[in-house]
Amino acid sequence: MAQANIDYSFKILEEILMLKKFNSREEVLALASKMVEIAKKNPKCSPAILESYKEAYNKLDTLSYDEMNEIIGILSSYND
């Protein structure tokens, strides 16, 4: 079960980074934090999904803005 959560956290991380054009690392983290808060308040959100959102935030928090943009570039190349 933990492996599925880790994989889903990467999907959430990707979705966050691809959501819009960000101007700073702080902007990415603010959105990710807001998504964690929304998941916490949603009674339909399972504990496993909530943990995936938290893990996605933690992963983003380890990245620099340049690294985030590098990931966005890689993900964008798959969408072309």
C-alpha positions in Angstrom: 0.0 0.0 0.0 2.8 2.4 0.8 4.3 2.0 -2.6 1.0 3.0 -4.3 1.0 6.2 -2.2 4.5 7.0 -3.2 3.6 6.6 -6.9 0.5 8.6 -6.5 2.4 11.4 -4.8 4.6 11.7 -7.9 1.4 12.0 -10.0 0.2 14.8 -7.7 3.5 16.5 -7.9 3.4 16.4 -11.7 -0.2 17.7 -11.7 0.7 20.6 -9.4 3.8 21.6 -11.5 1.8 21.5 -14.8 -1.3 23.3 -13.4 -0.1 26.8 -14.4 3.0 29.0 -15.0 4.6 29.6 -11.7 6.8 32.7 -11.0 8.6 31.3 -7.9 9.3 28.3 -5.8 7.2 29.8 -3.0 4.2 30.0 -5.3 4.4 26.3 -6.1 4.7 25.4 -2.4 1.8 27.7 -1.5 -0.4 25.9 -4.0 0.8 22.5 -2.8 0.1 23.5 0.8 -3.4 24.7 -0.1 -4.1 21.4 -1.8 -3.0 19.5 1.4 -5.4 21.7 3.4 -8.3 21.1 1.1 -7.6 17.3 1.2 -7.6 17.5 5.0 -11.0 19.2 5.1 -12.6 16.8 2.5 -14.5 14.1 4.3 -14.3 11.9 1.2 -10.5 12.0 1.1 -9.0 8.8 2.4 -6.0 8.9 4.8 -3.9 7.2 2.1 -4.8 10.0 -0.4 -4.1 12.7 2.2 -0.7 11.1 2.8 0.0 11.2 -0.9 -0.7 15.0 -1.0 1.5 15.5 2.0 4.3 13.5 0.4 3.9 15.5 -2.9 4.4 18.7 -0.9 7.4 17.3 0.9 9.0 16.3 -2.4 8.3 19.7 -3.9 9.9 21.3 -0.8 13.2 19.5 -1.5 13.4 21.1 -5.0 14.8 24.4 -6.1 12.8 26.6 -8.5 15.3 25.6 -11.3 14.7 21.9 -10.6 11.0 22.5 -10.6 11.3 24.2 -14.0 13.5 21.3 -15.3 10.8 18.8 -14.3 8.1 21.0 -16.0 10.3 21.0 -19.2 10.5 17.3 -19.1 6.8 16.8 -18.5 6.0 19.3 -21.2 8.0 17.4 -23.8 5.8 14.4 -23.2 2.7 16.4 -23.9 4.0 17.7 -27.3 
